[in-house]
Amino acid sequence: MKSAEKLIIIVCFLFQGVLCREFSISLPESVEALRGLCVLIPCSFEIEEQYDEELQTNLTGIWFKDDQNNNNNQVFNSNETKENEIEGEIIGDLHMKNCTTIFYSISESDRGTYYFRIEAPGKLKYTYKSSSVDVRVRVSPISPSITLYKEDQGEVEDQNEVVEGTSVSLVCSAPAPPCLLKPTTFTWNFLSEERRQEQNHNTSFSSSQLNFKATHLHHGFDFTCTATYQQNKNISAQSSLTLHVLYAPRNTSVSASPSASVSLSSSVSLSCSSDANPAELIYTWYRENGEQIGTGNHLTINTTDSAQSGLYYSRAQNQLGDHSSSVYLDVQYAPRNTSVSASPSASVLLGSSVFLSCSSDANPAELIYTWYRENGEQIGTGKHLTINMTDSTQSGLYYCRAQNQLGDHNSSVYLDVQCEFLPLTLMECSIFTNSLT
């Protein structure tokens, strides 16, 4: 070998890619497309320097699928528009050795191995057989991911739990195919007035951020984010996140069984319920004077005294706070302590009148009063009775019966009819009195 030839070989070896370029291509090993959408194939190539001048001519980029040696496997030609098996375009500048390509409306049959070929009107015609790109096709889109963040505290990792009143953000992220005509859009099923949505788009993913203040109404709510990819047709995927909000007891209520109106000497069962999270609550019962009378969400009270009427409170408590509710127990009983009074006196002069009054302690206090003589004769009703003394035989016991739905109770007074004209007997006094009239 001549010395000059040896020198050229040595120089080419030392400066390979600069003075002695070879055909080469840079492709990703694989790209993934969603059925019905587009796929972007980053691509750049190199040629031998002897063909550099042809880069200034009308260049054609061609893609083969699965077999680079068979022209029947050609699926795309940049100089053709209608006869290509795959709709697409080379968005790179072939004159700058950029063969980046977009294929549109990918179908499942488009999955496979793709090879690139460059052609010029002259001698530059080369298929890059050494490297290929594997196009994978997904039937359904990748579901977006939802991440919960607390204000100024970062990502929440503890079972998506937040305390009521906390300002939170939900971030929904989804892959962003760079070839889409429009950016990915996001919609949320949560549309409260206080919400604020922000969307972010870059070359690899898009996201939507939902900002709001957590309340008890959000506990157990499924926040659903839908990502929509817009191409010739819209394709959507969605994900959900269930929010767990911790809050103090609320809507506390107390019930009485069988009723809050309870008969004396019977029992009543009180129950307390409250809405809270955590739901493990401490219940405390107390009277309106502050006296604690029990714990637990149930309390049985045996009514032995009418003084047990009144408000009964239950306080429900967890580590976040407490809330109270009450019920009024009305202890009811039959009439008692019935008494009868006579005015002006139980000693009544014949020919005058006496005013009787009856009173009784009872609950309910709406009583029926009945007056009768000791022989059982009913002589009146109502709380008051006026008797005109016209006969000496009207002396005797006068009874008042007080009655409600729980029972009755009697009391009596003895009326003593007297003669003003002593020493006449009552019989004589009655005859004398009548003669005067």
TORPAKOL-424867 format. One record per residue (C-alpha): x negated, y negated, z. Coordinates in nm, 4 decimals. Example, Ala and Ser with C-alpha at 12.3 -4.5 7.8 and 13.67 -1.06 7.14 Angstrom:
# residues 2
         x         y         z
   -1.2300    0.4500    0.7800
   -1.3670    0.1060    0.7140
This chain:
# residues 437
         x         y         z
    0.0000    0.0000    0.0000
   -0.1281   -0.3424   -0.0891
   -0.2223   -0.5827    0.1866
    0.0374   -0.8392    0.0760
    0.3188   -0.5847    0.0966
    0.2011   -0.4735    0.4423
    0.2056   -0.8335    0.5576
    0.5643   -0.8835    0.4402
    0.6787   -0.5669    0.6217
    0.5061   -0.6768    0.9420
    0.6624   -1.0257    0.9209
    1.0110   -0.8787    0.8550
    0.9732   -0.6507    1.1548
    0.8692   -0.9359    1.3818
    1.1393   -1.1738    1.2618
    1.4171   -0.9333    1.1911
    1.7533   -1.1117    1.1635
    1.5874   -1.4355    1.0577
    1.3787   -1.3637    0.7508
    1.4956   -1.0100    0.6778
    1.8650   -0.9996    0.7750
    2.0706   -0.6863    0.7371
    2.4418   -0.6291    0.6995
    2.5985   -0.6198    1.0450
    2.9297   -0.7042    1.2073
    3.0468   -0.7930    1.5551
    3.3836   -0.6472    1.6575
    3.5435   -0.5554    1.9880
    3.5722   -0.1828    2.0463
    3.9495   -0.2183    2.0730
    4.2328   -0.4682    2.0837
    4.5857   -0.4162    2.2120
    4.9014   -0.5450    2.0504
    5.2620   -0.5459    2.1604
    5.5006   -0.3948    1.9105
    5.6700   -0.6703    1.7161
    5.4110   -0.9333    1.8073
    5.0728   -1.0289    1.6702
    4.7181   -0.9161    1.7406
    4.3975   -1.1183    1.7209
    4.0760   -0.9453    1.6096
    3.7648   -1.1517    1.6889
    3.5171   -1.0881    1.4085
    3.1857   -1.2201    1.2802
    2.9492   -1.0682    1.0239
    2.5996   -1.0969    0.8872
    2.4691   -1.0344    0.5342
    2.1301   -0.9858    0.3782
    1.9709   -1.3180    0.2977
    1.9596   -1.2399   -0.0713
    2.3404   -1.2956   -0.0808
    2.3412   -1.6290    0.1014
    2.4221   -1.8260   -0.2101
    2.7378   -1.6236   -0.2627
    2.8771   -1.7508    0.0666
    2.9571   -2.0698   -0.1206
    3.1842   -1.8898   -0.3659
    3.5438   -1.7694   -0.3341
    3.5169   -1.4993   -0.0671
    3.7651   -1.2242    0.0058
    3.8124   -1.0434    0.3360
    3.9560   -0.6932    0.3267
    4.0615   -0.4573    0.6022
    4.0798   -0.0803    0.5741
    4.2617    0.1436    0.8159
    4.1287    0.4835    0.9322
    3.9156    0.5529    0.6197
    3.6755    0.2946    0.4837
    3.5913    0.5058    0.1764
    3.9433    0.5219    0.0357
    4.0852    0.2154   -0.1366
    4.4301    0.3576   -0.0745
    4.3731    0.2793    0.2928
    4.3402   -0.0912    0.2262
    4.6020   -0.2659    0.4379
    4.5033   -0.6301    0.4029
    4.3410   -0.8524    0.1416
    4.2997   -1.2210    0.2164
    4.3608   -1.3153   -0.1483
    4.6911   -1.1324   -0.1617
    5.0105   -1.2394    0.0078
    5.2925   -1.0025   -0.0868
    5.1296   -0.6661   -0.1438
    4.9533   -0.6295    0.1903
    5.0795   -0.3501    0.4134
    5.0187   -0.5699    0.7160
    5.1120   -0.9341    0.7244
    4.8252   -1.1439    0.8481
    4.5619   -1.4072    0.7836
    4.1921   -1.4581    0.8347
    4.1746   -1.7627    1.0560
    3.7947   -1.7596    1.0663
    3.5854   -1.9327    0.7992
    3.4346   -1.6592    0.5832
    3.1800   -1.9088    0.4490
    3.0560   -1.9395    0.8068
    3.0557   -1.5588    0.8447
    3.3610   -1.5721    1.0702
    3.6125   -1.3019    0.9863
    3.8457   -1.3462    1.2836
    4.1855   -1.2145    1.1779
    4.5452   -1.2218    1.2985
    4.7900   -0.9445    1.2087
    5.1575   -1.0262    1.2590
    5.4634   -0.8142    1.3435
    5.2634   -0.5126    1.4518
    5.4472   -0.1795    1.4440
    5.3601    0.1542    1.5992
    5.2416    0.2825    1.2622
    4.9750    0.0092    1.2594
    4.7748    0.1671    1.5407
    4.4430    0.3074    1.4202
    4.0797    0.2277    1.3369
    4.0073   -0.0762    1.1198
    3.7011   -0.1546    0.9055
    3.6124   -0.4866    0.7448
    3.4849   -0.5515    0.3923
    3.3509   -0.8760    0.2424
    3.3630   -0.9433   -0.1311
    3.2424   -1.2261   -0.3524
    3.2780   -1.2727   -0.7304
    2.9130   -1.1783   -0.7713
    2.7198   -0.8862   -0.6278
    2.8224   -0.9343   -0.2642
    3.0586   -0.6466   -0.1952
    3.0030   -0.4668    0.1323
    3.2083   -0.2518    0.3700
    3.0900   -0.2520    0.7321
    3.1096    0.1175    0.8049
    2.8896    0.1161    1.1126
    3.1374   -0.0708    1.3328
    3.5137   -0.0656    1.3618
    3.7898   -0.1885    1.5898
    4.0557    0.0334    1.7389
    4.4003   -0.1318    1.7309
    4.6286   -0.0035    2.0040
    5.0004   -0.0724    2.0068
    5.2144   -0.0960    2.3178
    5.5803   -0.0129    2.2828
    5.6848   -0.2295    2.5768
    5.5225   -0.5453    2.7099
    5.3112   -0.5543    3.0220
    5.5252   -0.6674    3.3111
    5.4207   -0.9979    3.4634
    5.2730   -1.0004    3.8115
    5.4147   -1.2113    4.0967
    5.1922   -1.3318    4.3799
    5.3087   -1.5096    4.6944
    5.1060   -1.7975    4.8382
    5.1547   -2.0026    5.1543
    5.0860   -2.3727    5.1404
    4.7181   -2.4349    5.2243
    4.6759   -2.0718    5.3369
    4.6189   -1.8758    5.0182
    4.7667   -1.5459    4.9107
    5.0071   -1.3640    5.1420
    4.9069   -1.0011    5.1789
    5.1226   -0.8982    5.4769
    5.4309   -0.7419    5.3160
    5.5318   -1.0736    5.1578
    5.6294   -1.2115    5.5008
    5.6564   -1.5825    5.5757
    5.8084   -1.7812    5.8611
    6.1167   -1.9911    5.7931
    6.0232   -2.3488    5.7082
    5.6953   -2.2536    5.5408
    5.6219   -2.4115    5.2032
    5.5457   -2.1278    4.9641
    5.4568   -2.0752    4.5994
    5.5384   -1.7806    4.3774
    5.3021   -1.7454    4.0831
    5.4156   -1.5338    3.7903
    5.1340   -1.4390    3.5510
    5.1436   -1.2566    3.2201
    4.8946   -1.1820    2.9417
    4.8943   -1.4527    2.6763
    4.8296   -1.3187    2.3248
    4.6264   -1.6031    2.1678
    4.7928   -1.5519    1.8298
    5.1467   -1.6389    1.9378
    5.3101   -1.9247    1.7531
    5.4457   -2.0562    2.0840
    5.3151   -2.0083    2.4372
    5.4747   -1.7525    2.6659
    5.7770   -1.8935    2.8458
    5.8889   -1.8033    3.1979
    6.2303   -1.8074    3.3581
    6.3225   -1.7452    3.7224
    6.6517   -1.6247    3.8657
    6.6096   -1.8687    4.1554
    6.7385   -2.2134    4.0608
    6.7764   -2.4091    4.3832
    6.7626   -2.7862    4.3881
    6.4390   -2.7962    4.5839
    6.2473   -2.5671    4.3534
    5.9690   -2.7037    4.1363
    5.8290   -2.4994    3.8488
    5.4883   -2.5498    3.6917
    5.3588   -2.3635    3.3870
    4.9972   -2.3049    3.2913
    4.8600   -2.1643    2.9669
    4.5075   -2.0666    2.8690
    4.3471   -1.8271    2.6228
    4.3899   -1.5118    2.8311
    4.7045   -1.5546    3.0392
    4.9999   -1.7793    3.1110
    5.1610   -1.8420    3.4457
    5.4534   -2.0130    3.6109
    5.4445   -2.1435    3.9673
    5.7643   -2.1778    4.1706
    5.7363   -2.3998    4.4790
    5.9948   -2.4138    4.7573
    6.0436   -2.4073    5.1342
    6.1416   -2.0645    5.2698
    6.4672   -2.0397    5.4654
    6.6664   -1.7533    5.6147
    6.8744   -1.7537    5.2967
    6.5711   -1.6274    5.1057
    6.5221   -1.3230    5.3295
    6.5636   -1.0058    5.1276
    6.6128   -1.2066    4.8078
    6.4653   -1.0565    4.4911
    6.2816   -1.3262    4.3007
    6.2717   -1.2168    3.9378
    6.0386   -1.3687    3.6800
    6.0937   -1.3034    3.3096
    5.8111   -1.3629    3.0626
    5.9215   -1.4118    2.7021
    5.6806   -1.3759    2.4094
    5.7988   -1.5711    2.1070
    5.7139   -1.4526    1.7566
    5.9479   -1.3587    1.4727
    6.1611   -1.2171    1.7497
    6.1537   -1.2683    2.1252
    6.0235   -0.9894    2.3484
    6.0664   -1.0099    2.7246
    5.9388   -0.8330    3.0353
    6.0179   -0.9026    3.3967
    5.9038   -0.8299    3.7502
    6.0580   -0.8894    4.0904
    5.9279   -0.9683    4.4377
    6.1371   -0.9298    4.7532
    6.0646   -1.2056    5.0027
    6.0731   -1.1335    5.3766
    6.1422   -1.4431    5.5844
    6.0990   -1.4362    5.9623
    6.3457   -1.6570    6.1485
    6.4891   -1.7204    6.4950
    6.8367   -1.5935    6.5948
    7.1308   -1.7709    6.4348
    7.5073   -1.7189    6.3980
    7.5166   -1.5641    6.7463
    7.8662   -1.4533    6.8479
    8.0270   -1.2881    7.1506
    8.3367   -1.0668    7.1370
    8.5509   -0.9206    7.4151
    8.7244   -0.5839    7.4033
    9.0079   -0.5139    7.4322
    9.0678   -0.8883    7.4744
    8.9255   -1.1992    7.6368
    9.2504   -1.2142    7.8356
    9.2027   -0.9437    8.0957
    9.4220   -0.8293    8.3802
    9.2869   -0.8492    8.7324
    9.1425   -0.5173    8.8538
    9.0730   -0.3976    8.4997
    8.7506   -0.4111    8.2954
    8.6413   -0.5887    7.9793
    8.3498   -0.5052    7.7464
    8.1504   -0.7957    7.6033
    7.9364   -0.7547    7.2916
    7.6837   -0.9963    7.1454
    7.5492   -1.0023    6.7903
    7.3077   -1.2334    6.6143
    7.1373   -1.2684    6.2775
    6.7583   -1.2759    6.3114
    6.4346   -1.1414    6.1663
    6.2735   -0.9603    6.3404
    6.6075   -0.8114    6.4396
    6.4737   -0.6620    6.7655
    6.6338   -0.9095    7.0038
    6.6410   -0.9613    7.3796
    6.9946   -1.0339    7.4975
    7.0585   -1.2075    7.8306
    7.4016   -1.2700    7.9852
    7.4785   -1.5488    8.2323
    7.7639   -1.7511    8.3760
    7.8161   -2.1186    8.3078
    7.6518   -2.1988    8.6429
    7.3300   -2.0399    8.5133
    7.3605   -1.7166    8.7110
    7.2151   -1.4242    8.5141
    7.4522   -1.1282    8.5219
    7.3059   -0.8760    8.2764
    7.0904   -0.7883    7.9758
    7.1419   -0.5987    7.6529
    7.3828   -0.6654    7.3700
    7.6726   -0.5073    7.5657
    7.8082   -0.5977    7.9100
    8.1000   -0.4462    8.1059
    8.2713   -0.6613    8.3653
    8.5094   -0.5242    8.6292
    8.7485   -0.8007    8.7244
    8.8011   -0.7978    9.1009
    8.8609   -1.1672    9.1555
    9.0507   -1.4335    8.9673
    8.7435   -1.6550    9.0140
    8.5787   -1.4451    8.7449
    8.7652   -1.6478    8.4851
    8.5326   -1.8790    8.2959
    8.2660   -1.9006    8.0263
    8.0263   -1.6099    7.9762
    7.7116   -1.6803    7.7727
    7.4860   -1.4483    7.5776
    7.1407   -1.5647    7.4668
    6.9724   -1.3780    7.1786
    6.5960   -1.4220    7.1628
    6.2986   -1.3132    6.9505
    5.9433   -1.4456    6.9259
    6.0545   -1.7299    6.6991
    6.3280   -1.8771    6.9187
    6.6704   -1.8179    7.0713
    7.0363   -1.8942    7.0158
    7.3373   -1.8708    7.2489
    7.7077   -1.8142    7.2197
    7.9897   -1.7832    7.4719
    8.3355   -1.6453    7.5313
    8.5971   -1.7611    7.7803
    8.7316   -1.4786    7.9958
    9.0833   -1.5427    8.1211
    9.1474   -1.3196    8.4226
    9.5240   -1.2831    8.4488
    9.7280   -1.1686    8.7486
   10.0833   -1.1407    8.8759
   10.2324   -1.4104    9.1043
   10.0947   -1.4200    9.4577
   10.1045   -1.6511    9.7578
   10.4645   -1.7423    9.6754
   10.6222   -1.9898    9.9164
   10.9542   -2.1704    9.9580
   11.0013   -2.5122   10.1175
   11.3198   -2.6940   10.2203
   11.3690   -3.0708   10.2139
   11.4445   -3.2557   10.4256
   11.4572   -2.9552   10.6592
   11.5635   -2.5946   10.6789
   11.8069   -2.7044   10.9538
   12.0948   -2.8512   10.7575
   12.4023   -3.0334   10.8828
   12.7286   -2.8986   10.7608
   12.8573   -3.1213   10.4825
   12.5108   -3.2287   10.3665
   12.2716   -3.0856   10.1075
   11.9236   -2.9306   10.1093
   11.6572   -2.9253    9.8364
   11.4611   -2.5986    9.7984
   11.1301   -2.5704    9.6102
   10.9384   -2.2566    9.5130
   10.5655   -2.2320    9.4259
   10.3390   -1.9418    9.3376
    9.9806   -1.8764    9.2251
    9.9709   -1.6785    8.8983
    9.7985   -1.6481    8.5590
    9.9652   -1.7021    8.3189
   10.1184   -1.9806    8.5261
   10.4357   -1.9995    8.3127
   10.6710   -1.8366    8.5671
   11.0371   -1.7468    8.5799
   11.1915   -1.8469    8.9137
   11.5095   -1.6783    9.0347
   11.7028   -1.7711    9.3554
   11.9320   -1.5323    9.5423
   12.0898   -1.4684    9.8819
   11.9903   -1.1824   10.1055
   12.2925   -0.9882    9.9874
   12.1435   -0.9875    9.6362
   12.3715   -1.2561    9.4941
   12.1866   -1.4669    9.2371
   12.2499   -1.8345    9.2990
   12.0180   -2.0137    9.0618
   11.7047   -2.0299    8.8474
   11.4129   -2.2668    8.8101
   11.1521   -2.3907    9.0450
   11.3936   -2.6132    9.2397
   11.7429   -2.5520    9.3835
   11.9873   -2.7934    9.5519
   12.2482   -2.6473    9.7877
   12.5505   -2.8380    9.9237
   12.6409   -2.7057   10.2682
   13.0185   -2.6809   10.2797
   13.0607   -2.3672   10.4807
   12.9118   -2.2368   10.7995
   12.8601   -1.9018   10.6319
   12.5883   -2.0586   10.4157
   12.3408   -2.0094   10.6953
   12.0937   -1.7312   10.6197
   11.7909   -1.6265   10.4153
   11.7375   -1.7734   10.0694
   11.4929   -1.5915    9.8430
   11.2828   -1.7120    9.5500
   11.1332   -1.4609    9.3083
   10.8409   -1.5801    9.0874
   10.7772   -1.3613    8.7844
   10.5406   -1.3359    8.4825
   10.4611   -1.0500    8.2421
   10.2251   -0.8936    8.4949
   10.4649   -0.8724    8.7914
   10.6604   -1.0695    9.0469
   10.6429   -1.1891    9.4086
   10.9084   -1.3078    9.6524
   10.9297   -1.5554    9.9367
   11.2179   -1.6821   10.1480
   11.3366   -1.9544   10.3791
   11.6040   -1.9411   10.6494
   11.8600   -2.2187   10.6242
   12.0291   -2.3013   10.9531
   12.3628   -2.4784   10.9037
   12.4411   -2.6987   11.2097
   12.7402   -2.9032   11.3319
   12.7077   -3.2733   11.3926
   13.0013   -3.2723   11.6415
   12.8771   -3.0709   11.9310
   12.9840   -2.8773   12.1384
   13.2179   -2.7492   11.8668
   13.1484   -2.4047   11.7314
   13.0578   -2.3724   11.3655
   13.4061   -2.2435   11.2907
   13.5624   -2.5364   11.4740
   13.3112   -2.7733   11.3191
   13.3982   -2.6498   10.9720
   13.7743   -2.7043   11.0351
   13.7127   -3.0450   11.1878
   13.4806   -3.1504   10.9061
   13.7292   -3.0445   10.6403
   14.0080   -3.2362   10.8152
   13.8026   -3.5510   10.7975
   13.7737   -3.5185   10.4249
